[in-house]
Amino acid sequence: MTLLGTLLKNRRARDIHSAWNLPNLQGPELLIVTSEDFEEGQSIPPEHAGKRIGGKNLSPDLTWSPPPPETTELLLVVEDLDVPTSKPAVHCLVLIDPSRLDFPNHLPPGALSAHEPATGVRILRSTISRGYHGPEPIKGHGPHRYTFQLFALSRETSSTVDGTKLDRARPRALLSSLTAPVTARGRLTGIYER
């Protein structure tokens, strides 16, 4: 497996195709996203990695500064920017109703579980399946950047995407179809390497 990672070392999706750079998700960078589990640009602890490589697949603690008052819902996108494919892999995609959260502007560890999400969290389909999927980069491929991108939306997301129910829509189709104005956005990037 290390040989494969070495052979693919220069092949990476990069940031250009991330949700952050989609024209319809542009907005003022007013949200400050932090975690008690890791700091910006630092290593993501092993318990937040995927089970296949010995982690617990536990979503990290996330906190953000208060969104603008006109915010009706939040979109959280977790992407691996360095996967050796043409576009970043969506590791988690959720809609958050800020009025229903147990703690304002905060998700505790494990809140993005597909089986038991936190109150106010609606799990959508990701590249892998549903819920949080921690880092599992190819061994020897080098460091991977995982971005936790939060977008404040001024109206609720449509219940369908190109005729497909929201919960069944492919992540890239959903992300490119969003039309609600982004009132604020912020992101936190962690690193994981094998």
C-alpha positions as CSV (number, residue, x, y, z in Angstrom):
1,M,0.0,0.0,0.0
2,T,2.9,2.4,0.6
3,L,4.0,1.8,-3.0
4,L,0.6,2.9,-4.3
5,G,0.7,6.1,-2.1
6,T,4.2,6.9,-3.4
7,L,3.2,6.4,-7.0
8,L,0.2,8.7,-6.5
9,K,2.1,11.3,-4.4
10,N,1.7,14.1,-7.0
11,R,-1.9,13.3,-7.8
12,R,-4.2,15.4,-5.6
13,A,-7.7,16.9,-6.0
14,R,-6.6,20.3,-4.5
15,D,-8.7,23.1,-3.2
16,I,-9.9,24.5,-6.6
17,H,-12.8,22.0,-6.8
18,S,-13.8,22.2,-3.1
19,A,-17.1,23.4,-1.9
20,W,-15.3,26.5,-0.6
21,N,-14.6,27.6,-4.2
22,L,-18.0,27.0,-5.7
23,P,-19.5,30.2,-7.1
24,N,-22.8,29.7,-5.4
25,L,-21.2,29.2,-2.0
26,Q,-19.3,32.5,-1.9
27,G,-20.0,34.8,1.0
28,P,-18.3,36.9,3.6
29,E,-15.8,35.0,5.8
30,L,-17.3,36.0,9.1
31,L,-17.5,32.6,10.9
32,I,-14.6,31.5,13.0
33,V,-14.6,27.7,13.2
34,T,-12.6,26.0,15.9
35,S,-12.2,22.6,17.6
36,E,-11.0,21.6,21.1
37,D,-9.5,18.5,19.4
38,F,-7.1,20.2,17.0
39,E,-6.0,23.7,15.9
40,E,-5.9,25.2,12.4
41,G,-3.3,23.4,10.3
42,Q,-2.5,20.9,13.0
43,S,-2.8,17.1,13.1
44,I,-6.3,15.5,13.6
45,P,-6.0,13.1,16.5
46,P,-6.2,9.3,15.7
47,E,-9.6,8.8,17.4
48,H,-11.1,11.0,14.7
49,A,-9.7,8.9,11.9
50,G,-11.5,6.1,10.1
51,K,-12.0,2.7,11.7
52,R,-10.2,0.9,8.8
53,I,-6.9,2.4,10.0
54,G,-7.5,2.0,13.7
55,G,-9.5,5.2,14.5
56,K,-13.0,5.5,16.1
57,N,-14.6,7.5,13.3
58,L,-15.6,10.0,15.9
59,S,-16.5,13.4,14.6
60,P,-14.5,16.1,16.4
61,D,-15.8,18.9,18.6
62,L,-16.7,21.9,16.5
63,T,-17.5,25.4,17.6
64,W,-18.2,28.5,15.5
65,S,-18.8,32.2,16.1
66,P,-22.5,33.4,16.0
67,P,-23.9,33.5,12.4
68,P,-25.8,36.6,11.1
69,P,-29.3,36.8,12.5
70,E,-30.9,36.1,9.1
71,T,-29.4,32.6,9.1
72,T,-32.0,29.8,8.9
73,E,-29.7,26.9,8.5
74,L,-26.1,25.9,8.3
75,L,-24.4,23.6,5.8
76,L,-21.3,21.7,7.0
77,V,-19.1,20.1,4.4
78,V,-16.0,18.0,5.4
79,E,-13.7,17.4,2.4
80,D,-10.3,15.7,1.8
81,L,-8.5,18.1,-0.5
82,D,-5.7,15.8,-1.2
83,V,-7.4,12.5,-2.3
84,P,-5.9,11.3,-5.6
85,T,-9.0,11.9,-7.7
86,S,-10.2,14.8,-9.8
87,K,-12.3,16.4,-7.1
88,P,-12.1,16.4,-3.3
89,A,-13.8,13.5,-1.4
90,V,-16.8,14.7,0.7
91,H,-16.3,12.9,4.0
92,C,-19.4,14.4,5.6
93,L,-22.3,16.6,4.5
94,V,-24.9,17.8,6.9
95,L,-27.5,20.5,7.4
96,I,-27.8,22.1,10.8
97,D,-30.8,23.8,12.2
98,P,-29.2,26.3,14.7
99,S,-32.4,26.8,16.6
100,R,-32.5,23.1,17.6
101,L,-29.0,22.6,18.7
102,D,-28.5,21.5,22.3
103,F,-25.6,24.0,22.6
104,P,-25.6,27.3,20.6
105,N,-22.9,27.3,17.9
106,H,-21.4,24.0,19.0
107,L,-21.3,20.3,18.0
108,P,-19.8,17.9,20.6
109,P,-17.7,15.0,19.6
110,G,-19.7,12.3,17.8
111,A,-22.5,14.7,16.8
112,L,-22.2,13.8,13.1
113,S,-22.8,10.1,13.6
114,A,-25.0,8.5,10.9
115,H,-26.9,6.4,13.5
116,E,-27.3,9.0,16.3
117,P,-26.8,12.5,15.1
118,A,-27.1,15.4,17.5
119,T,-30.4,17.2,17.8
120,G,-30.7,19.7,14.9
121,V,-28.3,17.8,12.6
122,R,-29.6,16.3,9.3
123,I,-27.2,13.8,7.8
124,L,-27.0,13.9,4.0
125,R,-25.2,11.6,1.6
126,S,-21.4,12.0,1.2
127,T,-18.9,10.5,-1.2
128,I,-18.5,7.5,1.1
129,S,-22.0,7.0,2.6
130,R,-23.7,8.9,5.4
131,G,-22.4,10.5,8.6
132,Y,-18.9,11.4,9.5
133,H,-16.1,9.4,7.9
134,G,-12.7,10.2,9.4
135,P,-9.4,10.4,7.5
136,E,-8.1,7.2,5.9
137,P,-5.5,8.5,3.4
138,I,-3.5,6.0,1.4
139,K,-0.3,5.1,3.3
140,G,2.7,6.8,1.8
141,H,0.7,9.4,-0.1
142,G,1.8,12.3,2.2
143,P,-0.2,14.7,4.4
144,H,-3.9,15.2,3.5
145,R,-5.8,18.3,4.4
146,Y,-9.3,17.9,5.7
147,T,-11.4,21.0,5.7
148,F,-14.5,21.5,7.9
149,Q,-16.4,24.2,5.9
150,L,-19.4,25.9,7.5
151,F,-21.8,28.0,5.4
152,A,-24.6,30.1,6.9
153,L,-27.7,30.1,4.6
154,S,-30.4,32.7,4.7
155,R,-33.2,30.2,3.7
156,E,-33.8,26.5,3.9
157,T,-32.5,24.1,1.3
158,S,-34.9,22.8,-1.2
159,S,-36.3,19.3,-0.5
160,T,-35.2,18.0,-4.0
161,V,-32.1,18.3,-6.2
162,D,-32.8,17.8,-9.9
163,G,-35.9,15.7,-9.0
164,T,-34.0,13.6,-6.4
165,K,-34.9,13.8,-2.8
166,L,-32.4,15.8,-0.8
167,D,-31.4,12.9,1.4
168,R,-30.5,10.8,-1.7
169,A,-28.8,13.5,-3.8
170,R,-25.2,13.0,-4.7
171,P,-23.0,15.5,-2.7
172,R,-21.5,17.4,-5.7
173,A,-25.0,17.8,-7.3
174,L,-26.4,19.1,-4.1
175,L,-23.5,21.5,-3.5
176,S,-23.7,23.0,-7.0
177,S,-27.5,23.3,-6.9
178,L,-27.7,25.4,-3.7
179,T,-29.2,28.8,-4.3
180,A,-29.8,30.2,-0.8
181,P,-27.6,33.2,-0.3
182,V,-24.5,32.5,1.9
183,T,-24.6,35.1,4.7
184,A,-21.3,34.0,6.3
185,R,-18.8,31.2,6.0
186,G,-15.7,29.9,7.8
187,R,-13.5,26.8,7.8
188,L,-11.1,24.8,9.9
189,T,-8.4,22.6,8.3
190,G,-6.7,19.6,10.0
191,I,-4.0,17.4,8.7
192,Y,-3.7,13.6,8.7
193,E,-0.9,11.4,7.3
194,R,-0.1,7.7,7.3
